[in-house]
Amino acid sequence: MPKSAKPMFILASQSPRRIELLKAAAFVFEVRPAQIDETPFPGEEPIAYVRRMAQTKARSVFEPDLALPTLSADTAVTLDGAVFGKPGDRGEAKKMLTALSGKTHKVITGYCVHMGDNKPEICGSVETGITFRALTAQEIDGYLDRGESMDKAGAYAIQLGAGFMTADVDGSFTNIVGLPLKEVIDSLFSALGGDPRRQGGRMNPF
């Protein structure tokens, strides 16, 4: 991709998974991570939380002078109403994986495309159900030894070494990775007035 390619939007996230998904979809964008307080409100429901986080991130990074939409997202793992964020240490990661073992949990991603104060935001959320098979203590310890857990909601990365844990997936797989790609692309097309990757009806090779 030539360096002269102009960004189509700003991504308010430094998540490698989200960056990889959007690059694989042939989008050109600029990464500007948001720095916000991510503490949940008392009694805040998981869907409300991820939507609020996505909206707050997008608004905090948006720059009117650039005239580019800002895309943001936030993902949470939830089981029986409890939200599993990124573990603080190995012990917390082990507790999370032990709790998820043999059960069905949800991955919820909130996303938001912000286009300025005088334009409507395009925001939403997607839920995916995941059933883990029953895991042995040895399997959990072996996975933790891979070092994949510490920066992942729920202490696992399904696209990496955690695939063996999964017995069933109900819904969007890319949502589990961190970005419900279909819904996000549809939102970007609405914000950008069409598919910016195409020129004259053909895919722009950049």
GROMACS elastic network, one bead per residue, 0.5 to 0.9 nm:
[ bonds ]
;  ai    aj funct       b0    kb
    1     4     6  0.84376   500
    1     5     6  0.72195   500
    1    28     6  0.88926   500
    1   205     6  0.80196   500
    1   206     6  0.56556   500
    2     5     6  0.57962   500
    2   206     6  0.66420   500
    3     6     6  0.81676   500
    4   206     6  0.89687   500
    5    28     6  0.71521   500
    5   206     6  0.65925   500
    6    28     6  0.68521   500
    6    29     6  0.77017   500
    7    10     6  0.73839   500
    7    27     6  0.81252   500
    7    30     6  0.59388   500
    7    68     6  0.82634   500
    8    27     6  0.72579   500
    8    28     6  0.57134   500
    8    29     6  0.54182   500
    8    30     6  0.80465   500
    8    68     6  0.67483   500
    8    69     6  0.77551   500
    8   192     6  0.80819   500
    8   196     6  0.72583   500
    9    27     6  0.87845   500
    9    28     6  0.74882   500
    9    29     6  0.51316   500
    9    30     6  0.66111   500
    9    31     6  0.89552   500
    9    67     6  0.88963   500
    9    68     6  0.51366   500
    9    69     6  0.50362   500
    9    70     6  0.57109   500
    9    71     6  0.70191   500
    9   188     6  0.85115   500
    9   192     6  0.87576   500
   10    13     6  0.89791   500
   10    29     6  0.56035   500
   10    31     6  0.59486   500
   10    32     6  0.66999   500
   10    58     6  0.88649   500
   10    61     6  0.81690   500
   10    62     6  0.77298   500
   10    68     6  0.66729   500
   10    69     6  0.62807   500
   10    71     6  0.60376   500
   10    72     6  0.85008   500
   11    14     6  0.79259   500
   11    18     6  0.89846   500
   11    19     6  0.82689   500
   11    29     6  0.66001   500
   11    30     6  0.59867   500
   11    32     6  0.59682   500
   11    33     6  0.73008   500
   11    58     6  0.82349   500
   11    61     6  0.86473   500
   11    69     6  0.87744   500
   11    70     6  0.58948   500
   11    72     6  0.59932   500
   11    73     6  0.88916   500
   12    30     6  0.86125   500
   12    31     6  0.62005   500
   12    34     6  0.54300   500
   12    54     6  0.88612   500
   12    57     6  0.63502   500
   12    58     6  0.60988   500
   12    60     6  0.86007   500
   12    61     6  0.62893   500
   12    62     6  0.84501   500
   12    70     6  0.66788   500
   12    71     6  0.59858   500
   12    73     6  0.77726   500
   13    16     6  0.86550   500
   13    18     6  0.77072   500
   13    19     6  0.81006   500
   13    31     6  0.65134   500
   13    32     6  0.63231   500
   13    34     6  0.63462   500
   13    57     6  0.83096   500
   13    71     6  0.83516   500
   13    72     6  0.63534   500
   13    73     6  0.73826   500
   13    74     6  0.88716   500
   14    17     6  0.87109   500
   14    18     6  0.78094   500
   14    19     6  0.72577   500
   14    31     6  0.65885   500
   14    32     6  0.71683   500
   14    33     6  0.53271   500
   14    34     6  0.84132   500
   15    18     6  0.53978   500
   15    19     6  0.62655   500
   15    20     6  0.86400   500
   15    33     6  0.86555   500
   15   178     6  0.82621   500
   16    19     6  0.50733   500
   16    20     6  0.60084   500
   16    21     6  0.85905   500
   17    20     6  0.51839   500
   17    21     6  0.62233   500
   17    22     6  0.87380   500
   17   177     6  0.64167   500
   17   178     6  0.64867   500
   17   179     6  0.80784   500
   18    21     6  0.51559   500
   18    22     6  0.62427   500
   18    23     6  0.85316   500
   18    73     6  0.87705   500
   18   177     6  0.76836   500
   18   178     6  0.60751   500
   18   179     6  0.60037   500
   19    22     6  0.53507   500
   19    23     6  0.60831   500
   19    24     6  0.85029   500
   19    31     6  0.82917   500
   20    23     6  0.51366   500
   20    24     6  0.59836   500
   20    25     6  0.85976   500
   21    24     6  0.51453   500
   21    25     6  0.63956   500
   21    26     6  0.89840   500
   21   174     6  0.80130   500
   21   177     6  0.87767   500
   21   178     6  0.89112   500
   21   179     6  0.76552   500
   21   181     6  0.75533   500
   22    25     6  0.50287   500
   22    26     6  0.66220   500
   22    27     6  0.57854   500
   22    28     6  0.81546   500
   22    29     6  0.85472   500
   22   179     6  0.88934   500
   22   181     6  0.79532   500
   22   185     6  0.89422   500
   23    26     6  0.50190   500
   23    27     6  0.54283   500
   23    28     6  0.70433   500
   23    29     6  0.84850   500
   24    27     6  0.75778   500
   25   181     6  0.88074   500
   25   185     6  0.89643   500
   26   197     6  0.71757   500
   26   204     6  0.89368   500
   26   205     6  0.85094   500
   26   206     6  0.87509   500
   27   196     6  0.82987   500
   27   197     6  0.69083   500
   28   197     6  0.85987   500
   28   206     6  0.89615   500
   32    61     6  0.69033   500
   33    57     6  0.82782   500
   33    61     6  0.75713   500
   34    56     6  0.87241   500
   34    57     6  0.53959   500
   34    58     6  0.76703   500
   34    60     6  0.66290   500
   34    61     6  0.60351   500
   34    72     6  0.86888   500
   35    38     6  0.89355   500
   35    57     6  0.75429   500
   35    60     6  0.79984   500
   35    61     6  0.86624   500
   36    53     6  0.84912   500
   36    56     6  0.77167   500
   36    57     6  0.69090   500
   36    60     6  0.79422   500
   37    40     6  0.88221   500
   37    53     6  0.87803   500
   38    49     6  0.89742   500
   38    53     6  0.68536   500
   40    43     6  0.80894   500
   40    44     6  0.63751   500
   40    45     6  0.88501   500
   40    46     6  0.88340   500
   40    49     6  0.64200   500
   41    44     6  0.51717   500
   41    45     6  0.87557   500
   41    49     6  0.78165   500
   44    47     6  0.84309   500
   44    48     6  0.65241   500
   44    49     6  0.61978   500
   45    48     6  0.52719   500
   45    49     6  0.60797   500
   45    50     6  0.88514   500
   45    81     6  0.77309   500
   45    83     6  0.88284   500
   46    50     6  0.62818   500
   46    51     6  0.85608   500
   46    76     6  0.71713   500
   46    77     6  0.85022   500
   46    78     6  0.71889   500
   46    81     6  0.75032   500
   46    82     6  0.80606   500
   46    83     6  0.65841   500
   46   108     6  0.75497   500
   47    50     6  0.54520   500
   47    51     6  0.61582   500
   47    52     6  0.85013   500
   47    76     6  0.85956   500
   47   108     6  0.67568   500
   47   109     6  0.79166   500
   47   110     6  0.71899   500
   47   125     6  0.71521   500
   47   126     6  0.88126   500
   47   127     6  0.87835   500
   48    51     6  0.52517   500
   48    52     6  0.60275   500
   48    53     6  0.85630   500
   48   110     6  0.84890   500
   49    52     6  0.51686   500
   49    53     6  0.61295   500
   49    54     6  0.86357   500
   49    74     6  0.87435   500
   49    76     6  0.86634   500
   49   110     6  0.82532   500
   50    53     6  0.50306   500
   50    54     6  0.60908   500
   50    55     6  0.85388   500
   50    73     6  0.77152   500
   50    74     6  0.52836   500
   50    75     6  0.62621   500
   50    76     6  0.68239   500
   50   108     6  0.73554   500
   50   109     6  0.62478   500
   50   111     6  0.78409   500
   50   125     6  0.77973   500
   51    54     6  0.51877   500
   51    55     6  0.61340   500
   51    56     6  0.85097   500
   51    73     6  0.80399   500
   51    74     6  0.73482   500
   51   109     6  0.77348   500
   51   111     6  0.64794   500
   51   112     6  0.76216   500
   51   123     6  0.74689   500
   51   124     6  0.68039   500
   51   125     6  0.66688   500
   52    55     6  0.51697   500
   52    56     6  0.59806   500
   52    57     6  0.84715   500
   52    74     6  0.87887   500
   52   110     6  0.78707   500
   53    56     6  0.51516   500
   53    57     6  0.60375   500
   53    58     6  0.85764   500
   53    72     6  0.86262   500
   53    73     6  0.75083   500
   53    74     6  0.61541   500
   53   110     6  0.76054   500
   53   111     6  0.86222   500
   54    57     6  0.52242   500
   54    58     6  0.62092   500
   54    59     6  0.86738   500
   54    71     6  0.83701   500
   54    72     6  0.52750   500
   54    74     6  0.53851   500
   54    75     6  0.89102   500
   54   109     6  0.86957   500
   54   110     6  0.58064   500
   54   111     6  0.52878   500
   54   112     6  0.55890   500
   54   113     6  0.87328   500
   54   123     6  0.81723   500
   55    58     6  0.52522   500
   55    59     6  0.62098   500
   55    60     6  0.85882   500
   55    72     6  0.72059   500
   55    73     6  0.80371   500
   55   110     6  0.83697   500
   55   111     6  0.72911   500
   55   112     6  0.55122   500
   55   113     6  0.79144   500
   55   114     6  0.76549   500
   55   121     6  0.85761   500
   55   123     6  0.73892   500
   56    59     6  0.52386   500
   56    60     6  0.60501   500
   56    61     6  0.87376   500
   56    72     6  0.86884   500
   56   112     6  0.89283   500
   57    60     6  0.51988   500
   57    61     6  0.63763   500
   57    62     6  0.86465   500
   57    70     6  0.89837   500
   57    71     6  0.85814   500
   57    72     6  0.61364   500
   57    73     6  0.78274   500
   57    74     6  0.87865   500
   57   112     6  0.86103   500
   58    61     6  0.55052   500
   58    62     6  0.60772   500
   58    69     6  0.88311   500
   58    70     6  0.55905   500
   58    71     6  0.59744   500
   58    72     6  0.52312   500
   58    73     6  0.82416   500
   58   111     6  0.89498   500
   58   112     6  0.66132   500
   58   113     6  0.68100   500
   58   114     6  0.58528   500
   59    62     6  0.53411   500
   59    63     6  0.87127   500
   59    70     6  0.77791   500
   59   114     6  0.64662   500
   59   115     6  0.87971   500
   59   116     6  0.81449   500
   59   117     6  0.89677   500
   60    63     6  0.85956   500
   61    70     6  0.71669   500
   62    66     6  0.84266   500
   62    67     6  0.88769   500
   62    68     6  0.79580   500
   62    69     6  0.73386   500
   62    70     6  0.56993   500
   62    71     6  0.89290   500
   62   114     6  0.71813   500
   62   115     6  0.76707   500
   62   116     6  0.73824   500
   63    66     6  0.57028   500
   63    67     6  0.71589   500
   63    68     6  0.76715   500
   63    69     6  0.87977   500
   63    70     6  0.84268   500
   63   116     6  0.82336   500
   64    67     6  0.54516   500
   64    68     6  0.76631   500
   64   115     6  0.83949   500
   64   116     6  0.66317   500
   64   117     6  0.89926   500
   65    68     6  0.83811   500
   66    69     6  0.86686   500
   67   115     6  0.77652   500
   67   116     6  0.82875   500
   68   114     6  0.89142   500
   68   115     6  0.69181   500
   68   116     6  0.89085   500
   68   192     6  0.87355   500
   69   113     6  0.63046   500
   69   114     6  0.55999   500
   69   116     6  0.77484   500
   69   188     6  0.81628   500
   69   191     6  0.69680   500
   69   192     6  0.77661   500
   70   112     6  0.79474   500
   70   113     6  0.54723   500
   70   114     6  0.51605   500
   70   115     6  0.65489   500
   70   116     6  0.89449   500
   71   111     6  0.73450   500
   71   112     6  0.57659   500
   71   114     6  0.65852   500
   71   184     6  0.85317   500
   71   188     6  0.80670   500
   72   110     6  0.83462   500
   72   111     6  0.56353   500
   72   112     6  0.54127   500
   72   113     6  0.66187   500
   72   114     6  0.84225   500
   73   109     6  0.66159   500
   73   110     6  0.54455   500
   73   112     6  0.64045   500
   73   178     6  0.78755   500
   73   179     6  0.70394   500
   74   108     6  0.82462   500
   74   109     6  0.54497   500
   74   110     6  0.52815   500
   74   111     6  0.65537   500
   74   178     6  0.75973   500
   74   179     6  0.83702   500
   75    85     6  0.84694   500
   75   107     6  0.69613   500
   75   108     6  0.56100   500
   75   110     6  0.64204   500
   75   111     6  0.87778   500
   75   153     6  0.70987   500
   75   175     6  0.82658   500
   75   176     6  0.82591   500
   75   177     6  0.89777   500
   75   178     6  0.60638   500
   75   179     6  0.79823   500
   76    83     6  0.64845   500
   76    84     6  0.64685   500
   76    85     6  0.60882   500
   76    86     6  0.88553   500
   76   106     6  0.82749   500
   76   107     6  0.58132   500
   76   108     6  0.53443   500
   76   109     6  0.64087   500
   76   110     6  0.86673   500
   76   153     6  0.59296   500
   76   154     6  0.75431   500
   77    82     6  0.83198   500
   77    83     6  0.57573   500
   77    84     6  0.50604   500
   77    85     6  0.66543   500
   77   105     6  0.72015   500
   77   106     6  0.58023   500
   77   108     6  0.63730   500
   77   109     6  0.88427   500
   77   153     6  0.59975   500
   77   154     6  0.54607   500
   77   176     6  0.89644   500
   78    81     6  0.60090   500
   78    82     6  0.53562   500
   78    84     6  0.57536   500
   78    85     6  0.86529   500
   78   105     6  0.59645   500
   78   106     6  0.53099   500
   78   107     6  0.63917   500
   78   108     6  0.76144   500
   78   154     6  0.80540   500
   79    82     6  0.52990   500
   79    83     6  0.66971   500
   79    84     6  0.76961   500
   79    99     6  0.84590   500
   79   100     6  0.75149   500
   79   103     6  0.85555   500
   79   104     6  0.75536   500
   79   106     6  0.65268   500
   80    83     6  0.85613   500
   80   105     6  0.76282   500
   83   154     6  0.84068   500
   84    87     6  0.78888   500
   84    96     6  0.71338   500
   84   153     6  0.61285   500
   84   154     6  0.50112   500
   84   155     6  0.81335   500
   85   151     6  0.89904   500
   85   152     6  0.73996   500
   85   154     6  0.57133   500
   85   155     6  0.78076   500
   86    93     6  0.80457   500
   86   149     6  0.78536   500
   86   150     6  0.62551   500
   86   151     6  0.55841   500
   86   152     6  0.51643   500
   86   154     6  0.62180   500
   86   155     6  0.62207   500
   87    90     6  0.73346   500
   87    91     6  0.83359   500
   87    92     6  0.54714   500
   87    93     6  0.51505   500
   87    94     6  0.88664   500
   87    96     6  0.79976   500
   87   149     6  0.73733   500
   87   150     6  0.56610   500
   87   151     6  0.72532   500
   87   152     6  0.74963   500
   87   153     6  0.73174   500
   87   154     6  0.73039   500
   87   155     6  0.61502   500
   88    91     6  0.81864   500
   88    92     6  0.62640   500
   88    93     6  0.74532   500
   88   150     6  0.69513   500
   88   151     6  0.88155   500
   89    92     6  0.54274   500
   89    93     6  0.62980   500
   89    94     6  0.87657   500
   89   149     6  0.89803   500
   89   150     6  0.68403   500
   90    94     6  0.61102   500
   90    95     6  0.86546   500
   90   144     6  0.72762   500
   90   149     6  0.80021   500
   90   150     6  0.74675   500
   91    94     6  0.51534   500
   91    95     6  0.63734   500
   91    96     6  0.88006   500
   92    95     6  0.50810   500
   92    96     6  0.63162   500
   92    97     6  0.88131   500
   92   155     6  0.85579   500
   93    96     6  0.51371   500
   93    97     6  0.63405   500
   93    98     6  0.85704   500
   93   144     6  0.78062   500
   93   149     6  0.65900   500
   93   150     6  0.72217   500
   93   154     6  0.74938   500
   93   155     6  0.52824   500
   93   156     6  0.85042   500
   94    97     6  0.52448   500
   94    98     6  0.60026   500
   94    99     6  0.85095   500
   94   140     6  0.69234   500
   94   141     6  0.75369   500
   94   144     6  0.74994   500
   94   155     6  0.79497   500
   95    98     6  0.51013   500
   95    99     6  0.61128   500
   95   100     6  0.86690   500
   96    99     6  0.51556   500
   96   100     6  0.62763   500
   96   101     6  0.86878   500
   96   154     6  0.62206   500
   96   155     6  0.66479   500
   97   100     6  0.50365   500
   97   101     6  0.60528   500
   97   135     6  0.85082   500
   97   140     6  0.69493   500
   97   154     6  0.72394   500
   97   155     6  0.67733   500
   97   156     6  0.78410   500
   98   101     6  0.51928   500
   98   102     6  0.87099   500
   98   134     6  0.89953   500
   98   135     6  0.75642   500
   98   136     6  0.86850   500
   98   137     6  0.79621   500
   98   140     6  0.75279   500
   99   102     6  0.83052   500
   99   103     6  0.79075   500
  100   103     6  0.55160   500
  100   104     6  0.72614   500
  100   105     6  0.70125   500
  100   131     6  0.83147   500
  100   132     6  0.66305   500
  100   133     6  0.88931   500
  100   134     6  0.86754   500
  100   135     6  0.89787   500
  100   154     6  0.84840   500
  101   104     6  0.84721   500
  101   131     6  0.83732   500
  101   132     6  0.55183   500
  101   133     6  0.61131   500
  101   135     6  0.54833   500
  101   136     6  0.85078   500
  101   165     6  0.81193   500
  102   131     6  0.69623   500
  102   132     6  0.50658   500
  102   135     6  0.69080   500
  102   167     6  0.88241   500
  103   130     6  0.82345   500
  103   131     6  0.55656   500
  103   132     6  0.56494   500
  103   133     6  0.71905   500
  103   134     6  0.77672   500
  104   129     6  0.66025   500
  104   130     6  0.53776   500
  104   132     6  0.63706   500
  104   168     6  0.86533   500
  105   128     6  0.84151   500
  105   129     6  0.57810   500
  105   130     6  0.54271   500
  105   131     6  0.63743   500
  105   132     6  0.81911   500
  106   127     6  0.63938   500
  106   128     6  0.55215   500
  106   130     6  0.60426   500
  106   131     6  0.86992   500
  106   176     6  0.89262   500
  107   126     6  0.81558   500
  107   127     6  0.56815   500
  107   128     6  0.52305   500
  107   129     6  0.64775   500
  107   130     6  0.74975   500
  107   153     6  0.89270   500
  107   154     6  0.88888   500
  107   175     6  0.72671   500
  107   176     6  0.59562   500
  107   178     6  0.88101   500
  108   125     6  0.68092   500
  108   126     6  0.56689   500
  108   128     6  0.65612   500
  108   129     6  0.88942   500
  108   175     6  0.74750   500
  108   176     6  0.79385   500
  108   178     6  0.88691   500
  109   124     6  0.84609   500
  109   125     6  0.54180   500
  109   126     6  0.54815   500
  109   127     6  0.67204   500
  109   128     6  0.88265   500
  109   175     6  0.65070   500
  109   176     6  0.81485   500
  109   178     6  0.68219   500
  109   179     6  0.67613   500
  109   180     6  0.72289   500
  110   123     6  0.74748   500
  110   124     6  0.57977   500
  110   126     6  0.66676   500
  110   179     6  0.85816   500
  110   180     6  0.88938   500
  111   122     6  0.83088   500
  111   123     6  0.55581   500
  111   124     6  0.55662   500
  111   125     6  0.59878   500
  111   126     6  0.84944   500
  111   179     6  0.79387   500
  111   180     6  0.83970   500
  111   183     6  0.88514   500
  111   184     6  0.71867   500
  112   121     6  0.69192   500
  112   122     6  0.56552   500
  112   124     6  0.65385   500
  112   125     6  0.86788   500
  112   184     6  0.82332   500
  112   187     6  0.83016   500
  113   121     6  0.57935   500
  113   122     6  0.50925   500
  113   123     6  0.61761   500
  113   184     6  0.84021   500
  113   187     6  0.69576   500
  113   188     6  0.70306   500
  113   191     6  0.73890   500
  114   117     6  0.83105   500
  114   119     6  0.80118   500
  114   120     6  0.75234   500
  114   122     6  0.67439   500
  114   123     6  0.82578   500
  114   191     6  0.84677   500
  115   118     6  0.79819   500
  115   119     6  0.58434   500
  115   120     6  0.70643   500
  115   121     6  0.64125   500
  115   122     6  0.86220   500
  115   191     6  0.73255   500
  116   119     6  0.54405   500
  116   120     6  0.77512   500
  116   121     6  0.79738   500
  117   120     6  0.77001   500
  117   121     6  0.86716   500
  121   191     6  0.86201   500
  122   187     6  0.62436   500
  122   188     6  0.85123   500
  122   190     6  0.82692   500
  122   191     6  0.77208   500
  123   184     6  0.89793   500
  123   187     6  0.79135   500
  124   183     6  0.83660   500
  124   184     6  0.88828   500
  125   180     6  0.84064   500
  125   183     6  0.86694   500
  126   171     6  0.87889   500
  126   172     6  0.80308   500
  126   175     6  0.70834   500
  126   179     6  0.89534   500
  126   180     6  0.67035   500
  126   183     6  0.82100   500
  127   170     6  0.89687   500
  127   171     6  0.72320   500
  127   172     6  0.77762   500
  127   175     6  0.75292   500
  127   176     6  0.87585   500
  127   180     6  0.89662   500
  128   169     6  0.71999   500
  128   170     6  0.57416   500
  128   172     6  0.58890   500
  128   173     6  0.75330   500
  128   175     6  0.68361   500
  128   176     6  0.69101   500
  129   168     6  0.81089   500
  129   169     6  0.58354   500
  129   171     6  0.64539   500
  129   172     6  0.87523   500
  129   176     6  0.89832   500
  130   166     6  0.70608   500
  130   167     6  0.76943   500
  130   168     6  0.58014   500
  130   170     6  0.62997   500
  130   171     6  0.85382   500
  130   176     6  0.86552   500
  131   165     6  0.85031   500
  131   166     6  0.60162   500
  131   167     6  0.54611   500
  131   168     6  0.50532   500
  131   169     6  0.64922   500
  131   170     6  0.85040   500
  132   135     6  0.79063   500
  132   164     6  0.88631   500
  132   165     6  0.53987   500
  132   167     6  0.52884   500
  132   168     6  0.71283   500
  133   164     6  0.86317   500
  133   165     6  0.58079   500
  133   166     6  0.60151   500
  133   167     6  0.53086   500
  133   168     6  0.85114   500
  134   165     6  0.79342   500
  135   138     6  0.81072   500
  135   139     6  0.61257   500
  135   140     6  0.66401   500
  135   165     6  0.71293   500
  136   139     6  0.51411   500
  136   140     6  0.63812   500
  136   141     6  0.86697   500
  137   140     6  0.51431   500
  137   141     6  0.61397   500
  137   142     6  0.84644   500
  138   141     6  0.51268   500
  138   142     6  0.59713   500
  138   143     6  0.85494   500
  139   143     6  0.61411   500
  139   144     6  0.85862   500
  139   165     6  0.89328   500
  140   143     6  0.51525   500
  140   144     6  0.61885   500
  140   145     6  0.86353   500
  141   144     6  0.50216   500
  141   145     6  0.61901   500
  141   146     6  0.89646   500
  142   145     6  0.51258   500
  142   146     6  0.69365   500
  143   146     6  0.53618   500
  143   147     6  0.75646   500
  143   148     6  0.77870   500
  143   149     6  0.83237   500
  143   156     6  0.86530   500
  143   161     6  0.71711   500
  143   162     6  0.72852   500
  144   147     6  0.56324   500
  144   148     6  0.68743   500
  144   149     6  0.64717   500
  144   150     6  0.89533   500
  144   155     6  0.86679   500
  144   156     6  0.88108   500
  145   148     6  0.81204   500
  146   149     6  0.80714   500
  146   161     6  0.78038   500
  147   150     6  0.70128   500
  148   151     6  0.72865   500
  148   152     6  0.73956   500
  148   155     6  0.75250   500
  148   156     6  0.65109   500
  148   157     6  0.66684   500
  148   160     6  0.80059   500
  148   161     6  0.77897   500
  148   162     6  0.87376   500
  149   152     6  0.54744   500
  149   153     6  0.80841   500
  149   154     6  0.78705   500
  149   156     6  0.50530   500
  149   157     6  0.71151   500
  150   153     6  0.83312   500
  150   155     6  0.61714   500
  150   156     6  0.82546   500
  151   155     6  0.72972   500
  151   156     6  0.86539   500
  152   155     6  0.50106   500
  152   156     6  0.57634   500
  152   157     6  0.65393   500
  153   156     6  0.68933   500
  153   157     6  0.84057   500
  154   157     6  0.85244   500
  156   160     6  0.84602   500
  156   161     6  0.81703   500
  156   162     6  0.60556   500
  157   160     6  0.54399   500
  157   161     6  0.67207   500
  157   162     6  0.55754   500
  157   163     6  0.78292   500
  157   176     6  0.83248   500
  157   177     6  0.70727   500
  158   161     6  0.65701   500
  158   164     6  0.84018   500
  158   165     6  0.82759   500
  158   166     6  0.79625   500
  158   176     6  0.72116   500
  158   177     6  0.68036   500
  159   162     6  0.69492   500
  159   163     6  0.64869   500
  159   176     6  0.85117   500
  159   177     6  0.65618   500
  160   163     6  0.66144   500
  161   164     6  0.70805   500
  161   165     6  0.87340   500
  162   165     6  0.55743   500
  162   166     6  0.74078   500
  163   166     6  0.56391   500
  163   167     6  0.89141   500
  164   167     6  0.80396   500
  166   169     6  0.74362   500
  169   172     6  0.80505   500
  169   173     6  0.73952   500
  170   173     6  0.83130   500
  171   175     6  0.82087   500
  172   175     6  0.52890   500
  172   176     6  0.70593   500
  172   180     6  0.64834   500
  172   181     6  0.84032   500
  172   182     6  0.87193   500
  173   176     6  0.53265   500
  173   177     6  0.67652   500
  173   179     6  0.89410   500
  173   180     6  0.77324   500
  174   178     6  0.63501   500
  174   179     6  0.56046   500
  174   180     6  0.52639   500
  174   181     6  0.61651   500
  174   182     6  0.87405   500
  175   178     6  0.50400   500
  175   181     6  0.71131   500
  176   179     6  0.72163   500
  176   180     6  0.78458   500
  177   180     6  0.82696   500
  178   181     6  0.89538   500
  179   182     6  0.88290   500
  179   183     6  0.87907   500
  179   184     6  0.74209   500
  180   183     6  0.58112   500
  180   184     6  0.61136   500
  180   185     6  0.86032   500
  181   184     6  0.50966   500
  181   185     6  0.59049   500
  181   186     6  0.84641   500
  182   185     6  0.52838   500
  182   186     6  0.62160   500
  182   187     6  0.86590   500
  183   186     6  0.51604   500
  183   187     6  0.62233   500
  183   188     6  0.87008   500
  184   187     6  0.50236   500
  184   188     6  0.61711   500
  184   189     6  0.86381   500
  185   189     6  0.61408   500
  185   190     6  0.86169   500
  185   195     6  0.88760   500
  186   189     6  0.51550   500
  186   190     6  0.63447   500
  186   191     6  0.87642   500
  187   190     6  0.51212   500
  187   191     6  0.62771   500
  187   192     6  0.86276   500
  188   191     6  0.50061   500
  188   192     6  0.59544   500
  188   193     6  0.82652   500
  188   194     6  0.80768   500
  188   195     6  0.81606   500
  189   192     6  0.50936   500
  189   193     6  0.56669   500
  189   195     6  0.54572   500
  189   196     6  0.77337   500
  190   193     6  0.52717   500
  190   194     6  0.63441   500
  190   195     6  0.87528   500
  191   194     6  0.78401   500
  192   195     6  0.71989   500
  192   196     6  0.71052   500
  193   196     6  0.81635   500
  194   197     6  0.89209   500
  194   198     6  0.88121   500
  195   198     6  0.59517   500
  195   199     6  0.88143   500
  196   199     6  0.75828   500
  196   204     6  0.82124   500
  197   202     6  0.84561   500
  197   203     6  0.59013   500
  197   204     6  0.50892   500
  197   205     6  0.78772   500
  197   206     6  0.81766   500
  198   201     6  0.59027   500
  198   202     6  0.52256   500
  198   205     6  0.84439   500
  199   202     6  0.53899   500
  199   203     6  0.62811   500
  199   204     6  0.56445   500
  200   203     6  0.82820   500
  200   204     6  0.87723   500
  201   204     6  0.89191   500
  202   205     6  0.88634   500
  203   206     6  0.88644   500
